[in-house]
Amino acid sequence: MAGKYEIKKTADGKFAFNLKAGNGEIILSSQRYGSKEAALNGIESCRKNLAVEERFERREAKDGQHYFVVKAGNHEVIGRSELYRSKSGMENGIGSCMRNADSPVVDLT
């Protein structure tokens, strides 16, 4: 089963997207955008930047769990992962993002 980007309208009337792996797990979540067009532009930025290893910034949460952010060429964060208990889990999440970068968009708005 292939991955997909799901774009949705948030409770406050903004737009956001999640990149989901083929198993339905969320592997990357976006910021909130003021318009659907801006969120779609964010997806296009993901498609370009998820193919570049250097765009992934690995981080550790205060509780010791691991996560990553993806940055565009201008160093702005375009997506954040879920929390992982281990570094290897986080690395698997990065690999999944890279494999699913060109996934189709499903509009849930």
Biopython code that builds the backbone (N, CA, C, O; Angstrom):
import numpy as np
from Bio.PDB.StructureBuilder import StructureBuilder

atoms = [
    (1, "MET", "N", (0.847, -1.185, 0.000)),
    (1, "MET", "CA", (0.000, 0.000, 0.000)),
    (1, "MET", "C", (0.887, 1.242, 0.000)),
    (1, "MET", "O", (1.882, 1.298, 0.723)),
    (2, "ALA", "N", (0.536, 2.210, -0.789)),
    (2, "ALA", "CA", (1.332, 3.428, -0.930)),
    (2, "ALA", "C", (0.983, 4.447, 0.151)),
    (2, "ALA", "O", (-0.090, 4.401, 0.753)),
    (3, "GLY", "N", (1.913, 5.360, 0.376)),
    (3, "GLY", "CA", (1.669, 6.451, 1.304)),
    (3, "GLY", "C", (0.784, 7.514, 0.675)),
    (3, "GLY", "O", (0.404, 7.412, -0.491)),
    (4, "LYS", "N", (0.459, 8.541, 1.464)),
    (4, "LYS", "CA", (-0.367, 9.637, 0.962)),
    (4, "LYS", "C", (-0.231, 10.855, 1.869)),
    (4, "LYS", "O", (0.058, 10.743, 3.060)),
    (5, "TYR", "N", (-0.447, 12.006, 1.273)),
    (5, "TYR", "CA", (-0.586, 13.249, 2.021)),
    (5, "TYR", "C", (-2.079, 13.476, 2.214)),
    (5, "TYR", "O", (-2.842, 13.436, 1.249)),
    (6, "GLU", "N", (-2.493, 13.711, 3.435)),
    (6, "GLU", "CA", (-3.885, 14.048, 3.701)),
    (6, "GLU", "C", (-3.943, 15.506, 4.132)),
    (6, "GLU", "O", (-3.328, 15.894, 5.126)),
    (7, "ILE", "N", (-4.684, 16.306, 3.381)),
    (7, "ILE", "CA", (-4.859, 17.714, 3.722)),
    (7, "ILE", "C", (-6.224, 17.867, 4.374)),
    (7, "ILE", "O", (-7.214, 17.306, 3.905)),
    (8, "LYS", "N", (-6.267, 18.634, 5.461)),
    (8, "LYS", "CA", (-7.517, 18.775, 6.212)),
    (8, "LYS", "C", (-7.664, 20.211, 6.700)),
    (8, "LYS", "O", (-6.696, 20.970, 6.755)),
    (9, "LYS", "N", (-8.878, 20.559, 7.048)),
    (9, "LYS", "CA", (-9.166, 21.851, 7.650)),
    (9, "LYS", "C", (-9.148, 21.649, 9.163)),
    (9, "LYS", "O", (-9.752, 20.707, 9.675)),
    (10, "THR", "N", (-8.455, 22.533, 9.874)),
    (10, "THR", "CA", (-8.345, 22.406, 11.322)),
    (10, "THR", "C", (-9.529, 23.083, 12.012)),
    (10, "THR", "O", (-10.295, 23.807, 11.376)),
    (11, "ALA", "N", (-9.670, 22.848, 13.295)),
    (11, "ALA", "CA", (-10.797, 23.383, 14.054)),
    (11, "ALA", "C", (-10.845, 24.913, 14.023)),
    (11, "ALA", "O", (-11.919, 25.504, 14.140)),
    (12, "ASP", "N", (-9.691, 25.548, 13.865)),
    (12, "ASP", "CA", (-9.654, 27.016, 13.840)),
    (12, "ASP", "C", (-9.759, 27.588, 12.423)),
    (12, "ASP", "O", (-9.504, 28.774, 12.211)),
    (13, "GLY", "N", (-10.137, 26.738, 11.446)),
    (13, "GLY", "CA", (-10.359, 27.205, 10.094)),
    (13, "GLY", "C", (-9.123, 27.281, 9.215)),
    (13, "GLY", "O", (-9.189, 27.764, 8.084)),
    (14, "LYS", "N", (-7.997, 26.806, 9.729)),
    (14, "LYS", "CA", (-6.767, 26.797, 8.932)),
    (14, "LYS", "C", (-6.632, 25.438, 8.243)),
    (14, "LYS", "O", (-7.538, 24.607, 8.317)),
    (15, "PHE", "N", (-5.515, 25.220, 7.583)),
    (15, "PHE", "CA", (-5.288, 23.977, 6.857)),
    (15, "PHE", "C", (-3.961, 23.359, 7.281)),
    (15, "PHE", "O", (-3.011, 24.070, 7.612)),
    (16, "ALA", "N", (-3.905, 22.038, 7.268)),
    (16, "ALA", "CA", (-2.688, 21.306, 7.627)),
    (16, "ALA", "C", (-2.691, 20.003, 6.850)),
    (16, "ALA", "O", (-3.708, 19.591, 6.292)),
    (17, "PHE", "N", (-1.533, 19.366, 6.827)),
    (17, "PHE", "CA", (-1.462, 18.066, 6.170)),
    (17, "PHE", "C", (-0.614, 17.108, 6.990)),
    (17, "PHE", "O", (0.240, 17.515, 7.777)),
    (18, "ASN", "N", (-0.873, 15.834, 6.784)),
    (18, "ASN", "CA", (-0.068, 14.754, 7.342)),
    (18, "ASN", "C", (0.424, 13.897, 6.189)),
    (18, "ASN", "O", (-0.303, 13.655, 5.226)),
    (19, "LEU", "N", (1.655, 13.444, 6.295)),
    (19, "LEU", "CA", (2.165, 12.425, 5.381)),
    (19, "LEU", "C", (2.003, 11.101, 6.104)),
    (19, "LEU", "O", (2.520, 10.914, 7.205)),
    (20, "LYS", "N", (1.285, 10.191, 5.478)),
    (20, "LYS", "CA", (1.046, 8.882, 6.081)),
    (20, "LYS", "C", (1.769, 7.813, 5.280)),
    (20, "LYS", "O", (1.817, 7.858, 4.051)),
    (21, "ALA", "N", (2.325, 6.861, 5.994)),
    (21, "ALA", "CA", (2.964, 5.711, 5.363)),
    (21, "ALA", "C", (1.877, 4.781, 4.821)),
    (21, "ALA", "O", (0.691, 4.979, 5.083)),
    (22, "GLY", "N", (2.288, 3.783, 4.074)),
    (22, "GLY", "CA", (1.354, 2.830, 3.503)),
    (22, "GLY", "C", (0.509, 2.102, 4.537)),
    (22, "GLY", "O", (-0.595, 1.652, 4.228)),
    (23, "ASN", "N", (1.018, 1.979, 5.772)),
    (23, "ASN", "CA", (0.269, 1.311, 6.836)),
    (23, "ASN", "C", (-0.693, 2.255, 7.562)),
    (23, "ASN", "O", (-1.349, 1.853, 8.523)),
    (24, "GLY", "N", (-0.780, 3.517, 7.101)),
    (24, "GLY", "CA", (-1.703, 4.476, 7.701)),
    (24, "GLY", "C", (-1.130, 5.289, 8.844)),
    (24, "GLY", "O", (-1.792, 6.196, 9.349)),
    (25, "GLU", "N", (0.097, 4.979, 9.263)),
    (25, "GLU", "CA", (0.726, 5.725, 10.359)),
    (25, "GLU", "C", (1.180, 7.097, 9.881)),
    (25, "GLU", "O", (1.730, 7.232, 8.787)),
    (26, "ILE", "N", (0.948, 8.112, 10.703)),
    (26, "ILE", "CA", (1.425, 9.459, 10.399)),
    (26, "ILE", "C", (2.931, 9.490, 10.612)),
    (26, "ILE", "O", (3.423, 9.129, 11.681)),
    (27, "ILE", "N", (3.660, 9.924, 9.587)),
    (27, "ILE", "CA", (5.113, 10.012, 9.718)),
    (27, "ILE", "C", (5.605, 11.449, 9.687)),
    (27, "ILE", "O", (6.755, 11.713, 10.036)),
    (28, "LEU", "N", (4.749, 12.387, 9.273)),
    (28, "LEU", "CA", (5.139, 13.790, 9.248)),
    (28, "LEU", "C", (3.882, 14.643, 9.306)),
    (28, "LEU", "O", (2.910, 14.373, 8.600)),
    (29, "SER", "N", (3.901, 15.671, 10.146)),
    (29, "SER", "CA", (2.774, 16.600, 10.264)),
    (29, "SER", "C", (3.264, 18.007, 9.974)),
    (29, "SER", "O", (4.366, 18.391, 10.368)),
    (30, "SER", "N", (2.437, 18.763, 9.286)),
    (30, "SER", "CA", (2.804, 20.128, 8.920)),
    (30, "SER", "C", (2.390, 21.116, 9.993)),
    (30, "SER", "O", (1.719, 20.780, 10.969)),
    (31, "GLN", "N", (2.815, 22.337, 9.774)),
    (31, "GLN", "CA", (2.294, 23.462, 10.535)),
    (31, "GLN", "C", (0.891, 23.758, 10.024)),
    (31, "GLN", "O", (0.433, 23.116, 9.079)),
    (32, "ARG", "N", (0.206, 24.712, 10.626)),
    (32, "ARG", "CA", (-1.087, 25.146, 10.115)),
    (32, "ARG", "C", (-0.857, 26.287, 9.126)),
    (32, "ARG", "O", (-0.001, 27.147, 9.333)),
    (33, "TYR", "N", (-1.631, 26.275, 8.063)),
    (33, "TYR", "CA", (-1.529, 27.280, 7.012)),
    (33, "TYR", "C", (-2.833, 28.064, 6.926)),
    (33, "TYR", "O", (-3.898, 27.541, 7.252)),
    (34, "GLY", "N", (-2.751, 29.308, 6.490)),
    (34, "GLY", "CA", (-3.928, 30.160, 6.375)),
    (34, "GLY", "C", (-4.843, 29.829, 5.220)),
    (34, "GLY", "O", (-6.004, 30.240, 5.215)),
    (35, "SER", "N", (-4.346, 29.092, 4.237)),
    (35, "SER", "CA", (-5.175, 28.738, 3.085)),
    (35, "SER", "C", (-4.824, 27.333, 2.600)),
    (35, "SER", "O", (-3.754, 26.800, 2.895)),
    (36, "LYS", "N", (-5.748, 26.756, 1.853)),
    (36, "LYS", "CA", (-5.492, 25.436, 1.281)),
    (36, "LYS", "C", (-4.338, 25.518, 0.284)),
    (36, "LYS", "O", (-3.509, 24.609, 0.219)),
    (37, "GLU", "N", (-4.280, 26.597, -0.489)),
    (37, "GLU", "CA", (-3.205, 26.769, -1.465)),
    (37, "GLU", "C", (-1.841, 26.771, -0.774)),
    (37, "GLU", "O", (-0.892, 26.169, -1.276)),
    (38, "ALA", "N", (-1.739, 27.440, 0.368)),
    (38, "ALA", "CA", (-0.475, 27.468, 1.107)),
    (38, "ALA", "C", (-0.112, 26.070, 1.607)),
    (38, "ALA", "O", (1.060, 25.695, 1.588)),
    (39, "ALA", "N", (-1.102, 25.299, 2.053)),
    (39, "ALA", "CA", (-0.840, 23.934, 2.508)),
    (39, "ALA", "C", (-0.388, 23.060, 1.343)),
    (39, "ALA", "O", (0.508, 22.230, 1.501)),
    (40, "LEU", "N", (-1.001, 23.239, 0.175)),
    (40, "LEU", "CA", (-0.580, 22.480, -1.007)),
    (40, "LEU", "C", (0.842, 22.854, -1.405)),
    (40, "LEU", "O", (1.607, 21.999, -1.851)),
    (41, "ASN", "N", (1.198, 24.124, -1.246)),
    (41, "ASN", "CA", (2.580, 24.537, -1.493)),
    (41, "ASN", "C", (3.527, 23.874, -0.503)),
    (41, "ASN", "O", (4.651, 23.518, -0.859)),
    (42, "GLY", "N", (3.075, 23.705, 0.743)),
    (42, "GLY", "CA", (3.869, 23.001, 1.750)),
    (42, "GLY", "C", (4.116, 21.551, 1.354)),
    (42, "GLY", "O", (5.205, 21.020, 1.571)),
    (43, "ILE", "N", (3.112, 20.917, 0.778)),
    (43, "ILE", "CA", (3.268, 19.538, 0.298)),
    (43, "ILE", "C", (4.294, 19.493, -0.823)),
    (43, "ILE", "O", (5.137, 18.596, -0.856)),
    (44, "GLU", "N", (4.233, 20.446, -1.736)),
    (44, "GLU", "CA", (5.217, 20.485, -2.822)),
    (44, "GLU", "C", (6.625, 20.679, -2.269)),
    (44, "GLU", "O", (7.580, 20.084, -2.769)),
    (45, "SER", "N", (6.754, 21.503, -1.248)),
    (45, "SER", "CA", (8.051, 21.695, -0.606)),
    (45, "SER", "C", (8.534, 20.394, 0.034)),
    (45, "SER", "O", (9.720, 20.069, -0.029)),
    (46, "CYS", "N", (7.613, 19.654, 0.648)),
    (46, "CYS", "CA", (7.974, 18.346, 1.216)),
    (46, "CYS", "C", (8.482, 17.416, 0.125)),
    (46, "CYS", "O", (9.512, 16.761, 0.284)),
    (47, "ARG", "N", (7.768, 17.365, -0.961)),
    (47, "ARG", "CA", (8.164, 16.461, -2.047)),
    (47, "ARG", "C", (9.601, 16.730, -2.483)),
    (47, "ARG", "O", (10.351, 15.796, -2.764)),
    (48, "LYS", "N", (9.983, 17.995, -2.540)),
    (48, "LYS", "CA", (11.344, 18.357, -2.953)),
    (48, "LYS", "C", (12.367, 18.070, -1.853)),
    (48, "LYS", "O", (13.438, 17.526, -2.121)),
    (49, "ASN", "N", (12.036, 18.432, -0.633)),
    (49, "ASN", "CA", (13.012, 18.390, 0.446)),
    (49, "ASN", "C", (13.153, 17.043, 1.136)),
    (49, "ASN", "O", (14.186, 16.780, 1.752)),
    (50, "LEU", "N", (12.150, 16.189, 1.053)),
    (50, "LEU", "CA", (12.254, 14.874, 1.687)),
    (50, "LEU", "C", (13.261, 13.977, 0.985)),
    (50, "LEU", "O", (13.669, 12.954, 1.533)),
    (51, "ALA", "N", (13.656, 14.344, -0.197)),
    (51, "ALA", "CA", (14.650, 13.556, -0.932)),
    (51, "ALA", "C", (16.083, 13.921, -0.557)),
    (51, "ALA", "O", (17.033, 13.294, -1.026)),
    (52, "VAL", "N", (16.233, 14.944, 0.294)),
    (52, "VAL", "CA", (17.565, 15.453, 0.641)),
    (52, "VAL", "C", (17.864, 15.135, 2.110)),
    (52, "VAL", "O", (17.262, 15.721, 3.009)),
    (53, "GLU", "N", (18.774, 14.227, 2.343)),
    (53, "GLU", "CA", (19.109, 13.782, 3.705)),
    (53, "GLU", "C", (19.429, 14.957, 4.636)),
    (53, "GLU", "O", (19.049, 14.944, 5.807)),
    (54, "GLU", "N", (20.112, 15.951, 4.127)),
    (54, "GLU", "CA", (20.536, 17.085, 4.957)),
    (54, "GLU", "C", (19.371, 17.947, 5.438)),
    (54, "GLU", "O", (19.548, 18.785, 6.321)),
    (55, "ARG", "N", (18.195, 17.752, 4.874)),
    (55, "ARG", "CA", (17.028, 18.546, 5.277)),
    (55, "ARG", "C", (16.384, 18.004, 6.567)),
    (55, "ARG", "O", (15.507, 18.652, 7.140)),
    (56, "PHE", "N", (16.816, 16.825, 7.017)),
    (56, "PHE", "CA", (16.273, 16.225, 8.240)),
    (56, "PHE", "C", (17.132, 16.641, 9.427)),
    (56, "PHE", "O", (18.347, 16.443, 9.430)),
    (57, "GLU", "N", (16.493, 17.215, 10.422)),
    (57, "GLU", "CA", (17.191, 17.594, 11.652)),
    (57, "GLU", "C", (16.693, 16.687, 12.776)),
    (57, "GLU", "O", (15.513, 16.707, 13.126)),
    (58, "ARG", "N", (17.589, 15.907, 13.324)),
    (58, "ARG", "CA", (17.238, 14.971, 14.391)),
    (58, "ARG", "C", (17.279, 15.699, 15.730)),
    (58, "ARG", "O", (18.208, 16.453, 16.020)),
    (59, "ARG", "N", (16.244, 15.453, 16.540)),
    (59, "ARG", "CA", (16.123, 16.136, 17.834)),
    (59, "ARG", "C", (15.728, 15.149, 18.922)),
    (59, "ARG", "O", (15.269, 14.039, 18.654)),
    (60, "GLU", "N", (15.921, 15.590, 20.147)),
    (60, "GLU", "CA", (15.512, 14.794, 21.299)),
    (60, "GLU", "C", (14.596, 15.636, 22.167)),
    (60, "GLU", "O", (14.923, 16.776, 22.496)),
    (61, "ALA", "N", (13.442, 15.079, 22.542)),
    (61, "ALA", "CA", (12.480, 15.761, 23.405)),
    (61, "ALA", "C", (12.975, 15.741, 24.850)),
    (61, "ALA", "O", (13.884, 14.984, 25.192)),
    (62, "LYS", "N", (12.381, 16.565, 25.679)),
    (62, "LYS", "CA", (12.777, 16.655, 27.089)),
    (62, "LYS", "C", (12.654, 15.321, 27.811)),
    (62, "LYS", "O", (13.400, 15.050, 28.753)),
    (63, "ASP", "N", (11.709, 14.484, 27.370)),
    (63, "ASP", "CA", (11.503, 13.189, 28.026)),
    (63, "ASP", "C", (12.396, 12.080, 27.458)),
    (63, "ASP", "O", (12.251, 10.911, 27.817)),
    (64, "GLY", "N", (13.328, 12.462, 26.562)),
    (64, "GLY", "CA", (14.265, 11.487, 26.027)),
    (64, "GLY", "C", (13.813, 10.803, 24.745)),
    (64, "GLY", "O", (14.578, 10.049, 24.143)),
    (65, "GLN", "N", (12.575, 11.058, 24.320)),
    (65, "GLN", "CA", (12.120, 10.476, 23.054)),
    (65, "GLN", "C", (12.748, 11.243, 21.891)),
    (65, "GLN", "O", (13.260, 12.349, 22.059)),
    (66, "HIS", "N", (12.696, 10.639, 20.734)),
    (66, "HIS", "CA", (13.356, 11.201, 19.564)),
    (66, "HIS", "C", (12.324, 11.622, 18.518)),
    (66, "HIS", "O", (11.256, 11.021, 18.399)),
    (67, "TYR", "N", (12.666, 12.659, 17.770)),
    (67, "TYR", "CA", (11.829, 13.095, 16.667)),
    (67, "TYR", "C", (12.700, 13.840, 15.672)),
    (67, "TYR", "O", (13.872, 14.110, 15.936)),
    (68, "PHE", "N", (12.124, 14.170, 14.533)),
    (68, "PHE", "CA", (12.857, 14.933, 13.545)),
    (68, "PHE", "C", (11.963, 16.000, 12.945)),
    (68, "PHE", "O", (10.737, 15.895, 12.954)),
    (69, "VAL", "N", (12.609, 17.025, 12.426)),
    (69, "VAL", "CA", (11.921, 18.034, 11.652)),
    (69, "VAL", "C", (12.544, 18.043, 10.268)),
    (69, "VAL", "O", (13.701, 17.662, 10.086)),
    (70, "VAL", "N", (11.761, 18.483, 9.299)),
    (70, "VAL", "CA", (12.241, 18.632, 7.928)),
    (70, "VAL", "C", (12.240, 20.121, 7.623)),
    (70, "VAL", "O", (11.254, 20.822, 7.851)),
    (71, "LYS", "N", (13.366, 20.585, 7.103)),
    (71, "LYS", "CA", (13.500, 22.001, 6.791)),
    (71, "LYS", "C", (13.638, 22.207, 5.295)),
    (71, "LYS", "O", (14.237, 21.396, 4.588)),
    (72, "ALA", "N", (13.074, 23.304, 4.830)),
    (72, "ALA", "CA", (13.221, 23.703, 3.430)),
    (72, "ALA", "C", (14.605, 24.308, 3.237)),
    (72, "ALA", "O", (15.362, 24.471, 4.193)),
    (73, "GLY", "N", (14.921, 24.633, 2.006)),
    (73, "GLY", "CA", (16.207, 25.233, 1.695)),
    (73, "GLY", "C", (16.453, 26.552, 2.413)),
    (73, "GLY", "O", (17.602, 26.941, 2.623)),
    (74, "ASN", "N", (15.368, 27.248, 2.794)),
    (74, "ASN", "CA", (15.497, 28.512, 3.530)),
    (74, "ASN", "C", (15.554, 28.305, 5.045)),
    (74, "ASN", "O", (15.497, 29.266, 5.812)),
    (75, "HIS", "N", (15.667, 27.049, 5.468)),
    (75, "HIS", "CA", (15.802, 26.634, 6.873)),
    (75, "HIS", "C", (14.504, 26.731, 7.681)),
    (75, "HIS", "O", (14.524, 26.575, 8.902)),
    (76, "GLU", "N", (13.381, 26.985, 7.011)),
    (76, "GLU", "CA", (12.086, 26.987, 7.689)),
    (76, "GLU", "C", (11.603, 25.552, 7.870)),
    (76, "GLU", "O", (11.732, 24.728, 6.965)),
    (77, "VAL", "N", (11.049, 25.260, 9.036)),
    (77, "VAL", "CA", (10.508, 23.919, 9.298)),
    (77, "VAL", "C", (9.229, 23.742, 8.492)),
    (77, "VAL", "O", (8.324, 24.575, 8.554)),
    (78, "ILE", "N", (9.161, 22.648, 7.734)),
    (78, "ILE", "CA", (7.956, 22.367, 6.948)),
    (78, "ILE", "C", (7.200, 21.144, 7.460)),
    (78, "ILE", "O", (6.084, 20.876, 7.015)),
    (79, "GLY", "N", (7.791, 20.412, 8.379)),
    (79, "GLY", "CA", (7.110, 19.250, 8.939)),
    (79, "GLY", "C", (7.838, 18.714, 10.155)),
    (79, "GLY", "O", (9.043, 18.908, 10.316)),
    (80, "ARG", "N", (7.076, 18.029, 11.017)),
    (80, "ARG", "CA", (7.612, 17.452, 12.247)),
    (80, "ARG", "C", (7.096, 16.032, 12.365)),
    (80, "ARG", "O", (5.951, 15.738, 12.022)),
    (81, "SER", "N", (7.955, 15.161, 12.853)),
    (81, "SER", "CA", (7.553, 13.761, 13.015)),
    (81, "SER", "C", (6.800, 13.554, 14.323)),
    (81, "SER", "O", (6.674, 14.458, 15.149)),
    (82, "GLU", "N", (6.317, 12.357, 14.475)),
    (82, "GLU", "CA", (5.792, 11.893, 15.747)),
    (82, "GLU", "C", (6.987, 11.609, 16.663)),
    (82, "GLU", "O", (8.134, 11.677, 16.221)),
    (83, "LEU", "N", (6.728, 11.297, 17.910)),
    (83, "LEU", "CA", (7.802, 10.938, 18.840)),
    (83, "LEU", "C", (8.121, 9.454, 18.723)),
    (83, "LEU", "O", (7.231, 8.623, 18.544)),
    (84, "TYR", "N", (9.398, 9.139, 18.826)),
    (84, "TYR", "CA", (9.884, 7.763, 18.761)),
    (84, "TYR", "C", (10.627, 7.440, 20.052)),
    (84, "TYR", "O", (11.312, 8.296, 20.612)),
    (85, "ARG", "N", (10.490, 6.224, 20.516)),
    (85, "ARG", "CA", (11.177, 5.805, 21.746)),
    (85, "ARG", "C", (12.668, 5.597, 21.539)),
    (85, "ARG", "O", (13.452, 5.718, 22.480)),
    (86, "SER", "N", (13.062, 5.285, 20.308)),
    (86, "SER", "CA", (14.469, 4.998, 20.048)),
    (86, "SER", "C", (14.970, 5.781, 18.834)),
    (86, "SER", "O", (14.194, 6.233, 17.992)),
    (87, "LYS", "N", (16.285, 5.922, 18.777)),
    (87, "LYS", "CA", (16.896, 6.572, 17.615)),
    (87, "LYS", "C", (16.657, 5.746, 16.359)),
    (87, "LYS", "O", (16.428, 6.296, 15.282)),
    (88, "SER", "N", (16.711, 4.418, 16.498)),
    (88, "SER", "CA", (16.506, 3.570, 15.317)),
    (88, "SER", "C", (15.081, 3.717, 14.785)),
    (88, "SER", "O", (14.872, 3.682, 13.573)),
    (89, "GLY", "N", (14.105, 3.879, 15.668)),
    (89, "GLY", "CA", (12.730, 4.121, 15.236)),
    (89, "GLY", "C", (12.618, 5.432, 14.472)),
    (89, "GLY", "O", (11.931, 5.520, 13.455)),
    (90, "MET", "N", (13.305, 6.447, 14.982)),
    (90, "MET", "CA", (13.321, 7.742, 14.304)),
    (90, "MET", "C", (13.962, 7.617, 12.918)),
    (90, "MET", "O", (13.456, 8.176, 11.946)),
    (91, "GLU", "N", (15.065, 6.891, 12.831)),
    (91, "GLU", "CA", (15.728, 6.705, 11.540)),
    (91, "GLU", "C", (14.827, 5.950, 10.559)),
    (91, "GLU", "O", (14.831, 6.235, 9.362)),
    (92, "ASN", "N", (14.065, 4.996, 11.067)),
    (92, "ASN", "CA", (13.093, 4.299, 10.213)),
    (92, "ASN", "C", (12.028, 5.272, 9.704)),
    (92, "ASN", "O", (11.597, 5.182, 8.555)),
    (93, "GLY", "N", (11.602, 6.208, 10.569)),
    (93, "GLY", "CA", (10.631, 7.230, 10.173)),
    (93, "GLY", "C", (11.182, 8.133, 9.085)),
    (93, "GLY", "O", (10.463, 8.495, 8.154)),
    (94, "ILE", "N", (12.445, 8.498, 9.194)),
    (94, "ILE", "CA", (13.085, 9.319, 8.162)),
    (94, "ILE", "C", (13.116, 8.561, 6.840)),
    (94, "ILE", "O", (12.807, 9.123, 5.789)),
    (95, "GLY", "N", (13.487, 7.287, 6.894)),
    (95, "GLY", "CA", (13.501, 6.471, 5.688)),
    (95, "GLY", "C", (12.125, 6.374, 5.053)),
    (95, "GLY", "O", (11.994, 6.414, 3.829)),
    (96, "SER", "N", (11.103, 6.248, 5.884)),
    (96, "SER", "CA", (9.738, 6.168, 5.376)),
    (96, "SER", "C", (9.333, 7.481, 4.708)),
    (96, "SER", "O", (8.682, 7.471, 3.663)),
    (97, "CYS", "N", (9.714, 8.605, 5.303)),
    (97, "CYS", "CA", (9.436, 9.913, 4.678)),
    (97, "CYS", "C", (10.074, 9.986, 3.303)),
    (97, "CYS", "O", (9.442, 10.412, 2.336)),
    (98, "MET", "N", (11.326, 9.570, 3.221)),
    (98, "MET", "CA", (12.035, 9.644, 1.951)),
    (98, "MET", "C", (11.371, 8.758, 0.895)),
    (98, "MET", "O", (11.254, 9.153, -0.265)),
    (99, "ARG", "N", (10.941, 7.572, 1.293)),
    (99, "ARG", "CA", (10.292, 6.649, 0.355)),
    (99, "ARG", "C", (8.914, 7.130, -0.086)),
    (99, "ARG", "O", (8.477, 6.838, -1.199)),
    (100, "ASN", "N", (8.226, 7.872, 0.792)),
    (100, "ASN", "CA", (6.856, 8.302, 0.517)),
    (100, "ASN", "C", (6.753, 9.754, 0.051)),
    (100, "ASN", "O", (5.651, 10.297, -0.026)),
    (101, "ALA", "N", (7.868, 10.382, -0.257)),
    (101, "ALA", "CA", (7.889, 11.809, -0.612)),
    (101, "ALA", "C", (6.972, 12.154, -1.776)),
    (101, "ALA", "O", (6.348, 13.215, -1.771)),
    (102, "ASP", "N", (6.880, 11.296, -2.754)),
    (102, "ASP", "CA", (6.089, 11.598, -3.952)),
    (102, "ASP", "C", (4.668, 11.051, -3.903)),
    (102, "ASP", "O", (4.032, 10.863, -4.940)),
    (103, "SER", "N", (4.186, 10.802, -2.723)),
    (103, "SER", "CA", (2.836, 10.242, -2.571)),
    (103, "SER", "C", (1.752, 11.205, -3.053)),
    (103, "SER", "O", (1.962, 12.417, -3.088)),
    (104, "PRO", "N", (0.592, 10.658, -3.424)),
    (104, "PRO", "CA", (-0.515, 11.514, -3.877)),
    (104, "PRO", "C", (-1.171, 12.265, -2.702)),
    (104, "PRO", "O", (-0.979, 11.922, -1.536)),
    (105, "VAL", "N", (-1.937, 13.283, -3.047)),
    (105, "VAL", "CA", (-2.657, 14.091, -2.058)),
    (105, "VAL", "C", (-4.108, 13.633, -1.994)),
    (105, "VAL", "O", (-4.767, 13.460, -3.019)),
    (106, "VAL", "N", (-4.589, 13.442, -0.779)),
    (106, "VAL", "CA", (-6.005, 13.154, -0.542)),
    (106, "VAL", "C", (-6.575, 14.366, 0.188)),
    (106, "VAL", "O", (-6.128, 14.709, 1.282)),
    (107, "ASP", "N", (-7.560, 15.006, -0.425)),
    (107, "ASP", "CA", (-8.150, 16.222, 0.127)),
    (107, "ASP", "C", (-9.325, 15.857, 1.038)),
    (107, "ASP", "O", (-10.354, 15.370, 0.569)),
    (108, "LEU", "N", (-9.162, 16.096, 2.336)),
    (108, "LEU", "CA", (-10.216, 15.783, 3.302)),
    (108, "LEU", "C", (-10.999, 17.026, 3.732)),
    (108, "LEU", "O", (-11.774, 16.982, 4.687)),
    (109, "THR", "N", (-10.787, 18.134, 3.018)),
    (109, "THR", "CA", (-11.469, 19.361, 3.397)),
    (109, "THR", "C", (-12.899, 19.315, 2.904)),
    (109, "THR", "O", (-13.657, 20.260, 3.119)),
]
sb = StructureBuilder()
sb.init_structure("model")
sb.init_model(0)
sb.init_chain("A")
sb.init_seg("    ")
for serial, (resi, resn, name, xyz) in enumerate(atoms, 1):
    if name == "N":
        sb.init_residue(resn, " ", resi, " ")
    sb.init_atom(name, np.array(xyz, "f"), 0.0, 1.0, " ", f" {name:<3s}", serial, name[0])
structure = sb.get_structure()
